[in-house]
Amino acid sequence: MSATGAVLARPSVSGGGAGLLPQVVLALVCGGYAAGAIVGWGSSQLALVMGDFGLSAAAFAATASCLWHGRRHAGRLRPAWLLFAASSAMAGLGNAVWGWYEVVLGRSVPTPSVADFCFLLFAPPAIVGMLVLAKRPTSRARWICLGLDAWLIAGSLVTLSWSLALAHTGEFGADGASVARGALSLAYPLLDIVLVSMVIVLHFRRSSGNRSAINTAIAAFALTVLCDALFTSPLLREHYRSGQILDAGWFAGSVLLAYAPWVARREAAQNPPPARRPAQQSVVPIAGSLAALAPYLAAAVCTLGVLFNVMDGRPIDGVVLFTACAVVLALVVRQAIMLMDNIRLTQELAQKESHFRSLVQSSSDVIMIAAPTGILRYVSPAASGVYGRDAEELEGSELASLIHPEDLGSVVHEVRRFLAAPPGEEPTTRIECRFRSGSGDWLNVESTINRHHGGLIFNSRDVTERVRLQAQLQHNAEHDPLTDLPNRALFTRRVAHAVAGRRRTDAGTAVLFIDLDGFKAVNDTVGHHAGDELLVQAARRLQESVRSGSGDCAARLGGDEFAALILGDGEGDVGNREQRIMEIADRLRLRLSQPYRVEGGTEVRVAASIGVAFAEPGTSPGALMRNADLAMYRAKAAGKNRVELYAPQMQAEVARRAEVATRLRAALHDGEFVLLHQPVVELTSGRITAVAAQARWRSAQGILFTPAEFLRVADNGRGSGEDTARTAELSRWMLEAAVEQAAQRRRDGHPVPVCVRLPASRLVDKSMPPKAVETLLARHGLPSGALILELTDSDPRVPLDELEHRLGALRRLGVRIALDGFGSGYAAIRALRRLPIDVLKLDPGLVEGVVESSRLHKITAGLLRIAGDLGMQSIAEGVELPEQIVTLRGMGCTHAQGAAFSGPLDEHRLRRALLRGGYPVPRPEPPLLVGGALPIRHGGHGGHGGSHGPRRTEPHTHPPTRSNTETPVPPT
């Protein structure tokens, strides 16, 4: 685990050429001034100017620089730079006054003078500024220690300076001038001593911000104080002249102070990250040690000053004795404060250590500390409960030996990346790997990693159950819960992967869509539980049929729809690959069509319709699955229990159907549909007893198209939502238009019932409220008995219970119900047995050959006899020949409609036919048959017919037949 020993190697931040040039210029300026002072500037007058006004210019330059930096940069250090500017201003003003006397007035500077007071005011702002630069103490005790440290240093320096050079200045003369000069002589060194004390204190307690700028300012004041100390010496002061080498030190101090703000500006521009560099790790302990020893060194200096006086044989001066006692007292007080602070810190440390140990010992997470070499130096006791291994056993072992080999590479990579990142930007990271337990099993462990003295701290927890749960949830999200086959989402991804990664040798990849025909009947007859068992067995058969280990995939898409992905085997010949896939699909069809034995030993059968689509070049995964889906529905529409291969014309047919749907929707919206009516004639009298509403589409050229011509929607087994919506919209329009026109004819004196075809699925549709028909009749004022609803479809998926309930409600209202297409399928017989039917409409296929075919004659006669026995009226649809009229009337048919009487009529021609009253029928007249006119039932919203229109004689009306609710129905 060598990654834990990685050392963060980061490039040092330097100013480069931009930071070196100002330093060179600074050195040249200070060196030039020093060289001039050494050679005496060439003349005494120039020496005076450079010694006085040169120092003043340098001080004022420092003033301007510090003032500019302090005003432009806000922050905690801003007051310090403003105070430094004030201090430099005092120095500059004092040197200017000095030059005024020496250069302008040409005489010696008096003592005391204004220059002396300016020089005295130089130190206080600098001292306060140094305090601002110092790191703020965090408690009152540390504030006291800061003051005591400053006093210890200052006291030791006073003692030493007094013993060496300042003792003679304490003897004051009797006159006031001598007292003033003596006071000034003492003030200069004492203030410098205080300033030196603050410089020393600040050196150990300076703030971490703008470190280079603060160091430059400290160096400037240290150089100034050093020159002041030399000037205080009687030997140098007696021989001092302006422009000498001593002025070069003051000049250099002012120039350094002027340069310090620019150092701060450069540091702010570079803005180095606050991360601690490895080189500082050895500097900080040394600085802390010197800071702790500084008070004791100061006391030692004070002691040396006293010993110097004693060993020199001089009597102990009172100032030295007083200062020494004050220093010792301050040292004792400081030691007592530090002792109490250390006791408090020791107690806090013990409490925190106890708290830390209790947290570590009681934590359920395992805490491990790894050395830079990767060796575990500490492992918390929780390891025995989490890993099943004692902490003592793990300590000293190598971390890499405990991590799963497959996860070791990713762990090492993440650790190296983490160690290379700046700690301020990424203090922690997280890894997840498998860890060897005491039993030898692999546990999923999640660890949070922190840096620790070059090593790492691992805070680890067992997440094996969570990983297993996530894997289970992922499996559940991608697999069908009943059959455990891949669901649609996972199958789509695998198809996309197979298509996207298909190589040249993978030609022939195909997708199969499978639908189980007759599965709904199993649910309805045997039960849903048996249906679930059938699906599970079908899934097992499908999974056994695909090639295991070859990349083939079986899936359940939903309901009774399955799918299979068959990868190609490199067969380049198109015919061979199609034959291979079709053989696989046909074997799969036969396998799925074999009998199933479900609960209770019941044997059921279903068939399989399969659609096949190949992954041709450029075919997207979505298009491939859509093509297979289209082929599967084509197989269902072609008779079910078969295999169909996708062909491009299937997609063209879908596009055409979508176009027709769009045109139909637009035609309904733009009012391009018209409603025609075909008369329903009573066969005994030829009287018009009802009209059948039929929709027509009027094209832009004025041509009328029949529903078969403009819809062309055959049942393809899919039950398309678009087809259903289109049919529903057209049925709604037909019903509303037929009721509105029938009500208007009734008001005009033509109270003839209207027959409207309505799909059974429309009656049970959620979008059609139960009272929609009643509301429509009431809105237009049409009696409910004047409406006959013809059920046009026999979809077995329509729930008969709900349909029976809706039809019963309509019959109670007065609406009559007709069964259209009677004799065309088994569903009509089932509807006749369950539903409340009043009228039977014979399918045109029974009428077309009733005269020529004796077999069809018998079938039709039998159906009409059933209608007569049930007390129902019968309508033969599609009657075109007089011979058909005679034959049907002889069989007992009561009514008919077709070209033999009239085709569909517009409103104008219909009213003319109603005025005539009927059509002639062939003779001889047959015997009287069961049934009569289609009477108008007055119920619900019934009302009187209108008296508008020409007066005419009402034809004779046969008495209405009884409803099937009044006629005993023989058992079926």
Phi, psi and omega in degrees: 000061184289346182297329181291345179265005180294138180253135182285108179262113184238143181291140179289145181269120180223157181283343180070213181293329181294331180270339182281324183299312178299324179294321177295316178298318179299315179296322180293320180294312181294320178295321178296320178294319179296320178296319178296321180292326181293317182274000177080015174066003177092335179203154180292324181293316178295327177296321178295317181297313181290328180285334182256295183287333174296315176295322179296318180296318179296318179295318179292329174296318175297322178299312182296318181296312180293322180294318179297317180292320181292327181281331184271339185239115177274159180147183183292331183271359182300315179300328180297317181291325176293322177292323176297323177297318178295319179298315179294326178297321177296319178295317179296320179293320178297317178293325177295318177297317178302315179292329177299317181289313189281321186267311185281308183277337177072031178221170183289153180282125179291158177234123353281165179217179178297327179299322180297316179295323177296317179294326178294325180281359177290321188285314186304311178299324179294321180296314179296321178298322177297322177296324179293323180290333182295152178293130184293128175296150183266353180213169180294323179298322180287329173297317179296319179295324177297315178295320179294322178297317178298318180293322178299317179291315181295317180297319179295321179291323177296315180300313182294316181293321180295321181291327186270317192222341189261358185294323184288340180283350180281348179273110183262146175284181182277330184276164183293327180296318179297322179297318180294317179295322178295319179297317178295321180298324178280328184294318181302306182291326181294317178295323177294324177297318178298317180296319176297320179299318179292324177298316181294316179297317182295327180301326180265344184237021183289155180287157182282342181280141178053051187297317182294319179296319180293319177299321178296317178295320178298316179298321180298312181290324177298320178293321179295316181294323178298317178294322177297320180296319177294323179293329180290334180301130183300325183295314181285327184289325181293329182255012183286136172225145180298139179095000180279181187297334179297327179294333179298326177293315177297320179297316179296323177297317179294319180295320177299318179295325176291330181279337185303315179299328180289329173296318177298321180295317179296321178295320179294325179291319179289324175048064180292150179296150184284006183295141180281130180277153180299330182294335182283347184294331179269341181282319185299314178298322180295315179298321178295323179294316178296322178296323179288327182274347184303314179298321181289325175296321178296318178295324178295321177297319178298317178297319178297325177296318179293316180297327179297318179294320183291314182290335178280354179081007179272149178292150181290120181290146180296324179294317179297316181297315180297315181296319180297317179297319179296322179294316180297317178299316179298322179295319179296315180298316180297320180295322178294317179297316181294326178296314178296320179294321178294322177297316179295316180295323178296319178295316179297319179297319179296320179295315180294322178294320177294318178297317179297315180298320180295321178295314181294317183292326185267351184291141176280345176275152179268125178253122181233140176245122181252134177287166178303336179278355181091005179272135179285118179267334180213139176222128182289159182297344181294349181297328181294325180277330183271309185265347185073025180224139181292150180297322180296328179290325182281328181296133181092349178274165181270133184296325182296332181286348182262348183264144180300136182303327181288336181263348187296319182298315180292325178294314179298318179298316181293321180294317178297318178297320180295317181291333179281344181278149177297135181300328180292330181275327182221085183289332182222165171216171183225136177231160177221127183208176177261135187239137182285128179269176180294332179276358181095352179282166178255125179257142173279120186238134174251129186232137170259128187250134174232155176283149181203097175048051179084342177257204184222147173250125179252121173253102193245149177217152181277120180240028183298316180295321179295319178295319178295319179295319178297319178296321178293318178295321177296319178296317180296324180290339184250000183229153178287130184292336183275311186259349183063018172277158173304142179272188185297319183297312180292321179297321178297319179295320180292324175295318179298320179294319181293322181285318182290324183261015184290128179266177181297328181278000181262016180301140180103008177295133185222156176241133179246127173255131188233132176233134181272112179282133179088008181291324180297324178296327177295316178298319184287326186265314185264331180122158183291328179296319177294323176298321177296319177298320179297318180296321179296317179293321178296320178296321179295318178297319180294319181292326178288337184277333179279155184284118179284139178081358182260358183095353176293154187217137173247146184211157172250121184273341181140144181060232178255025179257130178236170178211159178216141175250120180246115179283150181287159180247020178085010180288118183277334182285126183295317181297319180294318181292323177294319179296320180296313182293320180295324175295318177298316181295320181291319175299321178294323177296315179295322181294318180285340181272357177291155184299149177245138176252114184254194188301145181078007180078009180289135178257125181234160180229143170223161176249171182230125172257125188236133174247137185239136176221137180264150178275086178283160177302133180087358179275126179281160178302319179296318179293324179297315179291324177296320179297317178297323178296316178297318179296322179296318179290331174294323176297320179292320182290334182275006176126358176067169179054050181206170179245132178236138177262137182297139175230149183301331181295339176296318178292325178296322178295320177297319179296321179295320179296321178294323178294317178298319179298320179294317180294321179295318179297318179293322180295319177296321181290324184269002177074033180275353179269143175234160182245121174254160181229134177251128182295143172254118190253137174284127188289337181281324186241345183079006182284144177280113182256348178194167175231141180256121182283135178224134181273145175225147178254118180269113182287177180295335179273003179086008180274137178266130178249141178282165178303322180295331183277327182260341177270303181050045180251099176269152179291109181261013177085352185269328186066048187304139177296326179291318177299316180297316180295321180295313180296319180296318181294319179293319179296320179297317180295317180300315182296315181295315181295318181295317180294319181296314181290323178296320178296321179293319177296323180295320178293335179270006175097020178237078184279066181255136179295157179240135178258128181236126178281132181219125178298143178299325179295333178291325181293328181261007181290140180295333182285349179254106182298156181301326183259024182294317180293317179299318179295320179296316179297318180293323182294324182260356177072034180258130177299145183295331180289349180271009181239130176239120178263126180258120176281119190261335184247163179231046181293119181293345181282348179287123180293119183292328181298312180292322179295320178298322179294317181292319179294322177299320178295321179291321179292324176295331177288332181122353179286137178264153186242131176242144178257111183276150176069032181294132181098004183261356181181172183291333184295329180295320178296318180296319178294323179296326181285326187259327192262151177281092185258139176254326187227140175248128176254116181293140178294141179303335178295334177280335184272329189301316183245026185291336181277319186276325187261119177291326179296313179294328178299316181293319181297314181295319179298320179296318180294320178292326178295322177298317179297318179294319179296327179276000179074026182257148170280157182230142178232124176268124184257140178084029178282123185237341186239148176299327180296325178294324179298312182298315182296314182295321179294324178292333178281346181108009178288136187264328185219161180205159174214145181159185184291343177297334178252302181193148172277184176298135185244147172284180188295321182295311181292328179295318181293325176295320178293322179293327177293323177293327175096336180177192181230151177289145179241151181295151177242165005292151184288130180286166177303159180296128183256166177290138177111171180199214181291158173274093189290162174268118180275131178261107180196167179065256183254030183299159180199179180276148177288156181286158180254017181281160176095173182292149181281134181215165180273129179287131178292163179293139183243131175288149177297140180296144177283161180286152178287160180293346176283345179259351183255130177299133181260125178294152180295145180249000000 
